[in-house]
Amino acid sequence: MTVTCDSASILKAIVAQNGALTVTTAFMVLDELCSGSLVAPPDVDLGVRGRIGVARLRRRTPPPAAQVFARLLTEHDAAVGFDERASLDSMRLRR
């Protein structure tokens, strides 16, 4: 069975309550991974790294404040280069 879902909270509930699998970034389930309610298989690395994204309505110019915010997010994303696998490994060491 395949489920398509736009809600991270619903998707996490489906996985937690039904033994299902999902492909997502660790960032989306970080709290659950830290608490141990969900686990990431250690032998699976899809090479996916967390990135910040910005979405807007097509054919609409965002207001100036939104444009500045999007620019700052993009700069921050480039600066941190968030590596989810390294973060997960670091969390496991702290437990």
C-alpha positions in Angstrom: 0.0 0.0 0.0 1.2 3.5 -0.7 0.1 6.6 1.2 0.5 10.1 0.0 0.3 12.7 2.8 1.0 16.4 3.1 0.9 16.3 6.9 4.1 15.4 8.7 2.2 14.8 12.0 -0.2 12.4 10.3 2.6 10.6 8.5 4.5 10.2 11.7 1.4 8.7 13.4 0.9 6.2 10.6 4.5 5.0 10.9 4.4 4.9 14.7 1.0 3.1 15.0 1.2 0.7 12.1 4.8 -0.4 11.6 4.9 1.4 8.3 8.0 2.8 6.7 8.5 6.3 5.3 11.3 8.1 3.5 11.8 11.5 5.0 14.6 13.7 6.2 15.7 13.2 9.8 14.9 16.9 10.4 11.2 16.1 10.1 11.3 13.4 12.8 14.2 14.6 15.0 12.1 14.7 18.2 10.8 11.2 17.6 14.3 9.9 16.8 15.7 11.6 20.0 13.0 10.1 22.1 13.3 6.6 20.6 9.7 6.5 19.5 10.9 6.2 15.9 14.2 4.8 14.7 16.3 5.2 11.6 17.8 2.0 10.3 21.5 2.4 10.7 22.4 0.5 7.5 20.3 2.8 5.3 21.8 6.0 4.0 20.1 7.5 1.0 22.6 10.3 0.9 19.8 12.8 1.6 20.9 15.9 3.5 18.6 18.4 5.1 18.0 21.6 3.4 15.8 24.6 4.0 13.2 25.3 1.3 11.0 28.3 0.5 7.7 28.0 -1.3 5.5 30.8 -2.6 2.4 31.2 -4.8 3.1 31.2 -8.5 2.8 34.6 -10.3 2.8 36.6 -7.1 5.6 38.8 -5.9 6.2 38.2 -2.2 6.1 41.3 0.0 9.5 42.9 0.8 9.7 41.4 4.3 9.1 37.9 2.9 11.8 38.4 0.2 14.3 39.4 2.9 13.2 36.4 5.1 13.7 34.0 2.1 17.1 35.5 1.4 18.2 35.1 5.0 16.9 31.5 5.1 18.9 30.7 1.9 22.0 32.3 3.4 21.6 30.4 6.6 21.0 27.1 4.8 24.2 27.6 2.8 26.2 28.5 6.0 25.2 25.5 8.2 25.2 22.8 5.5 23.1 20.6 7.9 24.3 17.0 7.7 21.5 14.8 9.1 23.5 11.6 9.4 26.2 13.3 11.4 23.6 14.8 13.6 21.9 11.4 14.2 25.3 9.8 15.0 26.0 12.6 17.4 22.6 12.0 19.1 23.3 8.3 19.5 26.6 9.0 21.2 24.9 11.3 23.7 22.4 8.7 24.8 
